[in-house]
Amino acid sequence: MHRSRFYTLSASCPDQVGIIAKVSGFIAEHGGWILESSYHADAVTGQYFMRLEIKADSLPFLLAEFRERFRSAIAEPLQMDWQINDSAVKKRVVVLVSKQEHCLYDLLARWQSKELDIEIPCVISNHDIFRGFVEWHGIPFHHVPVTADNKSAAYAEVQRIFEDVRGDCMVLARYMQILSPDLCAAYPRRILNIHHSFLPSFVGAKPYHQAYERGVKLIGATCHYVTADLDQGPIIDQDVIRIDHSDSPEDMVRYGKDIEKTVLARGLRYHLEDRVLVHGNKTVVFR
């Protein structure tokens, strides 16, 4: 990460000759200094992906004017799906949690140490057990119970809170509820979740115990964007660790928690740094 302020331009468009030349030429034409660049051409989908970091003070205009000039000169002619963000503006991350604490604790520790340089305007939970811990960090806590009878109203309240605090994205830190299709549709590519690697083989309660009975030798986790299709959203990051016959189900649960929180934090960082580009259900992640 650069010390000086920079803009991150991320984009995808139909592949063709001259994309890099047009984009970099536009930036150079205005005196822009490219600090980092990444590109990928997908031969199967015919889509081109790019990510550029541009030194902010090298440009003669502010970000709003850059957006207007780039849109008309480059993005529209190339049919780009694109965005540009300012490193000086911290992303506002709303965390949702249920009863498992490991991902919440890890995210707050990374936030407190500035490893994740973000703002956490609030934590939302369908249980009240972490109120004291969250408020000890100086973060507002919202208890929004979810039952079979109130799901529509509960998710409307979650959405109201998210809008009120001007959230940029939601992170489901082991939030053990299925979000409504309306809530998923309201924030495409702005809600992140994790699931263990045993899906779809071991569903329901105690997946680690089911995996132990079958002699599984790998434990993993997937960080992905949330869609209305449960655990089927575009994949951001994955990882695995190897185990063997000497590991008990309790060991496996502990290893699983370690890898879940690591993958969630890493996936969130990729998202915050605009390193994840999505076309359909395909993701390109510039690490």
C-alpha positions as CSV (number, residue, x, y, z in Angstrom):
1,M,0.0,0.0,0.0
2,H,1.3,3.4,-1.0
3,R,1.8,6.2,1.6
4,S,0.6,8.9,-0.7
5,R,-3.1,9.3,-1.6
6,F,-4.1,7.5,-4.8
7,Y,-7.2,6.6,-6.8
8,T,-8.0,3.0,-7.7
9,L,-9.6,2.4,-11.1
10,S,-11.0,-1.0,-11.7
11,A,-12.9,-2.0,-14.8
12,S,-14.0,-4.8,-17.1
13,C,-15.1,-4.6,-20.7
14,P,-15.4,-6.8,-23.9
15,D,-11.8,-7.6,-25.0
16,Q,-10.4,-5.8,-28.0
17,V,-7.1,-4.4,-29.2
18,G,-5.9,-1.2,-27.6
19,I,-7.6,-1.1,-24.2
20,I,-4.4,-0.6,-22.2
21,A,-3.3,2.1,-24.6
22,K,-6.5,4.0,-24.5
23,V,-6.8,3.9,-20.7
24,S,-3.1,4.7,-19.9
25,G,-3.1,7.2,-22.7
26,F,-6.0,9.1,-21.2
27,I,-4.2,9.1,-17.8
28,A,-0.9,10.2,-19.3
29,E,-2.6,12.9,-21.3
30,H,-3.6,14.6,-18.0
31,G,-0.3,14.1,-16.3
32,G,-1.4,11.1,-14.3
33,W,1.2,8.9,-12.6
34,I,0.3,5.2,-12.6
35,L,1.6,3.6,-9.4
36,E,0.4,0.0,-10.0
37,S,-1.3,-1.9,-12.8
38,S,-2.8,-5.3,-13.3
39,Y,-4.5,-6.8,-16.3
40,H,-6.2,-10.1,-17.3
41,A,-7.8,-11.2,-20.6
42,D,-10.3,-14.1,-20.2
43,A,-10.1,-16.2,-23.4
44,V,-13.3,-18.1,-22.5
45,T,-15.7,-15.2,-21.8
46,G,-14.0,-12.7,-24.0
47,Q,-13.9,-10.2,-21.1
48,Y,-10.9,-7.9,-20.2
49,F,-10.2,-6.9,-16.6
50,M,-7.9,-4.2,-15.3
51,R,-7.0,-2.5,-12.0
52,L,-4.9,0.7,-11.8
53,E,-3.6,2.8,-8.9
54,I,-3.1,6.5,-9.9
55,K,-1.3,9.0,-7.7
56,A,-4.0,11.5,-6.8
57,D,-2.0,14.7,-6.8
58,S,-0.6,14.0,-10.2
59,L,-3.9,14.8,-11.8
60,P,-5.0,18.4,-12.5
61,F,-8.6,17.8,-11.4
62,L,-10.6,16.2,-8.6
63,L,-12.2,12.7,-8.7
64,A,-15.6,13.9,-9.7
65,E,-14.2,15.6,-12.9
66,F,-12.1,12.5,-13.6
67,R,-15.2,10.4,-13.5
68,E,-17.0,12.6,-16.0
69,R,-14.1,12.8,-18.4
70,F,-13.2,9.1,-18.2
71,R,-16.9,8.1,-18.6
72,S,-17.4,10.0,-21.9
73,A,-13.9,9.5,-23.4
74,I,-13.1,5.9,-22.4
75,A,-15.8,4.0,-20.4
76,E,-18.8,4.4,-22.7
77,P,-17.0,3.7,-26.0
78,L,-15.4,0.6,-24.5
79,Q,-18.7,-0.5,-22.8
80,M,-17.0,-0.7,-19.4
81,D,-18.3,-1.8,-16.1
82,W,-16.0,0.4,-13.9
83,Q,-15.5,2.3,-10.7
84,I,-12.8,4.6,-9.2
85,N,-12.3,5.2,-5.5
86,D,-10.2,7.4,-3.3
87,S,-7.7,5.8,-0.8
88,A,-8.3,8.8,1.5
89,V,-11.9,7.8,2.0
90,K,-12.3,4.9,4.5
91,K,-14.9,2.3,3.6
92,R,-17.7,1.9,6.2
93,V,-18.1,-1.8,7.0
94,V,-21.2,-3.0,8.8
95,V,-20.6,-6.4,10.6
96,L,-23.4,-8.9,11.2
97,V,-23.0,-11.7,13.7
98,S,-25.0,-14.4,15.5
99,K,-23.5,-16.6,18.3
100,Q,-20.1,-17.6,17.0
101,E,-17.5,-15.1,18.0
102,H,-14.3,-16.0,16.2
103,C,-14.8,-13.9,13.0
104,L,-16.2,-10.9,14.9
105,Y,-13.2,-10.9,17.4
106,D,-10.7,-11.2,14.5
107,L,-12.3,-8.4,12.5
108,L,-12.4,-6.0,15.5
109,A,-8.8,-6.9,16.3
110,R,-7.7,-6.1,12.8
111,W,-9.7,-2.9,12.8
112,Q,-8.3,-1.8,16.1
113,S,-4.7,-2.4,15.0
114,K,-5.3,-0.6,11.7
115,E,-4.5,-3.7,9.7
116,L,-8.0,-3.1,8.2
117,D,-8.0,0.7,7.8
118,I,-11.8,0.9,7.8
119,E,-14.7,2.4,9.8
120,I,-17.1,0.1,11.6
121,P,-20.2,2.3,12.1
122,C,-22.1,-0.5,13.9
123,V,-22.5,-4.3,14.5
124,I,-25.9,-5.9,14.0
125,S,-26.9,-9.2,15.6
126,N,-29.9,-11.4,15.9
127,H,-28.7,-12.1,19.5
128,D,-27.7,-9.8,22.3
129,I,-24.7,-11.7,23.7
130,F,-21.9,-9.6,22.1
131,R,-23.3,-6.2,23.0
132,G,-20.9,-5.6,25.9
133,F,-17.9,-6.7,23.8
134,V,-18.8,-4.5,20.8
135,E,-19.7,-1.4,22.9
136,W,-16.4,-1.8,24.8
137,H,-14.7,-1.1,21.5
138,G,-16.8,2.1,21.2
139,I,-19.0,0.7,18.3
140,P,-22.8,0.9,18.4
141,F,-24.6,-2.4,18.7
142,H,-28.0,-3.2,17.2
143,H,-30.0,-6.2,18.4
144,V,-32.4,-7.2,15.6
145,P,-34.1,-10.5,16.5
146,V,-35.0,-12.8,13.6
147,T,-37.8,-15.3,13.9
148,A,-39.9,-17.3,11.4
149,D,-42.7,-14.7,11.8
150,N,-40.7,-11.5,11.5
151,K,-38.1,-12.0,8.9
152,S,-39.4,-9.4,6.5
153,A,-39.6,-6.7,9.2
154,A,-36.2,-7.8,10.6
155,Y,-34.4,-7.5,7.3
156,A,-36.1,-4.2,6.6
157,E,-34.7,-3.0,9.9
158,V,-31.2,-4.2,8.9
159,Q,-31.5,-2.3,5.7
160,R,-32.7,0.8,7.5
161,I,-29.7,0.7,9.8
162,F,-27.3,0.1,7.0
163,E,-28.6,3.1,5.1
164,D,-28.7,5.3,8.2
165,V,-25.0,4.7,9.0
166,R,-24.1,5.1,5.3
167,G,-22.6,1.6,5.0
168,D,-20.4,0.7,2.0
169,C,-20.6,-3.0,2.6
170,M,-21.9,-5.7,5.0
171,V,-19.8,-8.6,6.3
172,L,-21.5,-11.7,7.6
173,A,-19.2,-12.7,10.4
174,R,-20.9,-16.1,11.0
175,Y,-24.3,-14.5,10.8
176,M,-26.4,-17.7,10.8
177,Q,-29.5,-16.4,9.0
178,I,-30.4,-16.5,5.3
179,L,-30.8,-12.9,4.0
180,S,-34.0,-12.1,2.1
181,P,-33.8,-12.0,-1.7
182,D,-34.8,-8.3,-1.5
183,L,-31.9,-7.4,0.8
184,C,-29.4,-9.4,-1.5
185,A,-30.8,-7.6,-4.6
186,A,-30.5,-4.2,-2.9
187,Y,-26.7,-4.5,-2.4
188,P,-25.1,-6.6,-5.2
189,R,-21.4,-7.3,-4.6
190,R,-21.6,-5.4,-1.3
191,I,-22.4,-8.2,1.1
192,L,-19.6,-10.7,1.9
193,N,-20.0,-14.1,3.6
194,I,-18.0,-17.3,4.3
195,H,-18.9,-20.9,4.3
196,H,-16.9,-24.0,5.2
197,S,-15.5,-26.2,2.4
198,F,-17.7,-29.2,3.2
199,L,-20.6,-27.9,1.2
200,P,-22.5,-29.5,-0.5
201,S,-21.4,-32.9,0.9
202,F,-22.0,-32.2,4.6
203,V,-25.0,-30.0,5.1
204,G,-26.9,-29.1,8.3
205,A,-25.8,-29.5,11.8
206,K,-22.2,-30.5,12.8
207,P,-20.6,-30.6,9.4
208,Y,-17.1,-31.1,11.0
209,H,-18.4,-34.2,12.8
210,Q,-19.8,-35.5,9.6
211,A,-16.5,-34.9,7.8
212,Y,-14.7,-36.7,10.6
213,E,-16.8,-39.8,10.2
214,R,-16.0,-39.8,6.4
215,G,-12.2,-39.4,7.0
216,V,-11.9,-36.0,5.3
217,K,-8.3,-34.8,5.0
218,L,-8.7,-31.2,4.0
219,I,-10.5,-28.4,5.8
220,G,-11.2,-25.2,3.9
221,A,-13.3,-22.0,3.7
222,T,-14.7,-19.8,1.0
223,C,-15.3,-16.1,1.1
224,H,-17.9,-15.0,-1.5
225,Y,-20.4,-12.3,-2.3
226,V,-24.0,-13.0,-1.1
227,T,-26.7,-13.6,-3.6
228,A,-30.3,-14.9,-3.3
229,D,-28.8,-18.4,-4.2
230,L,-27.4,-19.6,-0.8
231,D,-23.6,-19.9,-0.8
232,Q,-23.5,-19.7,-4.6
233,G,-22.3,-16.1,-5.1
234,P,-19.1,-15.0,-6.9
235,I,-16.0,-16.4,-5.0
236,I,-13.5,-13.9,-3.6
237,D,-11.0,-16.1,-1.8
238,Q,-10.5,-19.7,-0.6
239,D,-8.0,-21.6,1.4
240,V,-7.4,-25.1,2.9
241,I,-5.4,-26.8,5.6
242,R,-4.5,-30.5,5.7
243,I,-5.5,-32.7,8.6
244,D,-5.1,-36.4,9.3
245,H,-6.6,-39.3,11.3
246,S,-5.2,-38.1,14.6
247,D,-7.4,-34.9,14.6
248,S,-10.6,-35.2,16.5
249,P,-13.8,-33.5,15.5
250,E,-13.1,-30.8,18.1
251,D,-9.7,-30.2,16.5
252,M,-11.3,-29.9,13.1
253,V,-13.8,-27.3,14.5
254,R,-10.9,-25.3,15.9
255,Y,-8.9,-25.5,12.6
256,G,-12.1,-24.5,10.7
257,K,-12.5,-21.4,12.8
258,D,-8.9,-20.4,12.2
259,I,-9.2,-20.7,8.4
260,E,-12.7,-19.1,8.3
261,K,-11.6,-15.9,10.0
262,T,-8.4,-15.7,7.9
263,V,-10.2,-16.2,4.6
264,L,-13.0,-13.7,5.6
265,A,-10.4,-11.0,6.5
266,R,-8.4,-11.5,3.4
267,G,-11.5,-11.5,1.2
268,L,-12.7,-8.3,2.8
269,R,-9.3,-6.7,2.2
270,Y,-9.4,-7.7,-1.5
271,H,-12.9,-6.2,-1.7
272,L,-11.9,-2.9,0.1
273,E,-8.9,-2.5,-2.2
274,D,-11.0,-3.0,-5.3
275,R,-9.1,-6.1,-6.3
276,V,-12.2,-8.1,-7.1
277,L,-13.8,-7.8,-10.5
278,V,-16.9,-9.7,-11.3
279,H,-18.4,-10.6,-14.7
280,G,-21.5,-12.7,-14.3
281,N,-20.5,-15.3,-11.7
282,K,-16.9,-15.2,-12.7
283,T,-14.4,-13.3,-10.5
284,V,-10.9,-12.0,-11.2
285,V,-8.9,-11.2,-8.1
286,F,-5.7,-9.1,-8.4
287,R,-3.7,-10.0,-5.3
